[in-house]
Amino acid sequence: MFIEIIATSYQECQIIEQAGNISRIELCTALEQGGLTPPYDVIKESTEKINIPIRVMVRHRDNDFYCPDDEYLQIKKDIAYIKTTKAEGIVVGILTPDHHIDLVRMQELVTLAHPLAVTFHRAFDLVIDKITAVQQLAQLGVKTILTQGGTAPIIENLAVLQALRNYGIQIQGGSGINLTNYQTISQYCDAIHLGSAVHEDGTWATKLALSKLQQLS
């Protein structure tokens, strides 16, 4: 099973690496805001010292997934910096105001990021025509889509996740996945993504729990 875990610091990356069973790390900060770009020094240290592939969140606000010009410029600066590190990829997503993929700017970002892998994050949940969107993102060269399959809880969207597969792009289920349901959900997607569920009390307020990570298989 392909498993990705969220980390917010080098220390959390160390715990994830110690677990020995995790496929990839998503590095971000401000988890209460859905995840924003971490400080550059955290990106540098984590990607230099951790052997698990790390994809870095590139996002600066949480009120919508439409990207104003000032944020778009900052995203491009971030990507240019991340390319100087040993990151395996980035996590980014831009929609138009009417909730379609912003094809022009996403193509520019994928091209700019090359050869880094690109994950399109949970902005995808708001897209109405998901089959068209997955085909578009595959054509742009996006490698992974992180999604719960819509705005309803992920466990209600398993058929959607299944339908998105086999378009040449990794479908990664995320949000609402925990130690009880992850094996079921994993049957309907190519990878799973866990966050607070592997913290001590299941919230961001407590530490990442090595024992919970080691339960995953």
N, C-alpha and C positions, 0 to 999 in steps of 0.2 A: 504494500500500500504506500502511495506517495503522500507524505504528510508534511505540511508547512506549518510553522509556529511563528507567532508574532513575538518579536523582541524589541525592547525600547532602549537597551543599553548594551555595552560590551559584556557586562557581567551576566546579563540574561542570555546573551549569545553563548557564553561559556557553559551555562547550565544546560542549554539545549544541545550543545555539542557533547557534553558529558553523558547525556542520555543515550547516545549511540544509535538511535533509531529514527532520527528525523532527517527528511530529505532536503528541506530548504528552510531558510529563515526569511521572514518579512521584517525589515527593520524600519521602525517608525517611532513617532512620539505623539503625545496628546491623544491618547486612546479614547478619552471621553468625547473627543471631537471626531471620532472615526478614523484617526490616524493622519498625522501630518509629517512633513519632512523633518528628520532628526538633525541635530547639529552636525556640522561637517566633521568635527573631531571624533564624534561617535562613529560616523560612517567610516572614516579612515582607519581607526583602531580596530573596529570590528571586522572589516573586510580584510585587513592585513593579517590578523592573528587567528581568525576562525577558518576552519577548512570546509565547513558546510557552505554550499552556495547561498549567497545573500542577495535578495532583491530589496532595493531601497524605495520607500514611499516618496513620491514627488507630488506634494499637495500642500496648500498654504491656507485654506479656509474651509469652513464646514457648512456654509449656508446653502450652497447648491453646487452642481457640477458644471455649470457654465463658467468659463474661465475668462475673466476680464483681461485686458491687455497687460496691465501691470503684473498680474500673477503669471500670465503666460511668459513674459520676459524672465521672471524669476525662475520658473520651471526650466526654461532653456539654460539659464546659468547653472542651476542645480545639476542638470544632466551633464553639462560640460565638466563640472567638478567630479561627479560620480565616475565619469569615464577615466579620471586620473587615478582612481582607486582600484581595488581588486574585487569590486562588486560584480556579481554575475548578471545583474539586471536591475530594472526599475519597475515601479508600480505606479501607473498614472491612468487618468481617464478624463476625457473632455466630452461634454455633450453640447448640442445646440440648445437654445432656450426652449425649443419644443420637443426636447428629449430624443433626438436622433444622435448618432455618433457624429462628432465634428470631424469629418473625414479629412478636411484640409489640414487642420492643425495636428490631428493625430498622425497623419502621414509625415508631417514635418518632424514631429517628435521621435517617431520610430526611426526615421532616417538619421536624425541627429544622434540618437542613442546607439546606433550600430557600432560595434558588434554586440552590445548588451542586449539581453533578452528583455522583452516588454510584457508585463502583465497589465491588462485593462481591469481596473478595480471595480468596486460594487456600484459605480455609476451605471453599470450595465443593468442593474435591477430595475431601473426606471425606464429603460427602453421598451417600447411597446412591441415592435416587430423584432423579436430576438433572433429568429432564424436568419433574416436578412442581415442583422447586425453581426452575427457570428461569422457569416460569410464575408462581410466587409472587413472585419478585423483580421481574418485570416489572410485576405488579399493584401492588407497593409503590412503584414509581417509580424503582427502581434502573436506571441507564443502561448499566452495563458489568459483566460478570463476568470476572474474571481467573482462569484455570484451566488446568491441564495435563490436564484431562479425567478425573482419577482419581488413584490413588496410584501407578500404574505410570508409567514414563517417557512423556512427551508423544507421542513418535513411535509409541507403541503405542495411543494413544487418539484417533487422527484421526477415526475413525467417530463417536466420542462427541462430539467438537467439532462435527462437521458436523450431528449430530442436534440440537444445542442451538441452532442458528441459526434465524432467522426467527420468533422469539417476541417481537420488538420490543425486543430488548436486545442490545447489542454484546457478542459473544463474543470475548474477547481471550486468545489462547494465550500461556502464560508458563511458565517453568521448563524448562530443558533445550534452549532455543532458542539456536542459534549461527549463525555466518556460513555454515556449510555447509548447514544444514537449514531456515533460516528461510523460504526461498521455497517449499519444499514444504509446510511447515506452514501458511503463509499462505493456501493454497488451501482450507483446511478451517475457517477462522475469519474473523472480521471485522477483526481487528487482531492484532498481535504485540507482545510485551513482552520486552525484553532487559535483562540486568543485567551479570554478570561477563564475558559473552562479548565485550563491547566494551571491556574493559579490556586493558591492554598485553599481559599474559600469560594472559588468560582467568580471572584470579582477582581477588577483591576487594582483594588486597594491593597491587595496582599501580594506576597512574593510568588514568583514562578516556582512551581513544585516539581522537583526532579522525580519524585515518586509517581506523580500523575503522568509525566512524560513517558516514563518507563512502562506504563500500563498499555501504551499504544502499540499496536502491531498490525 
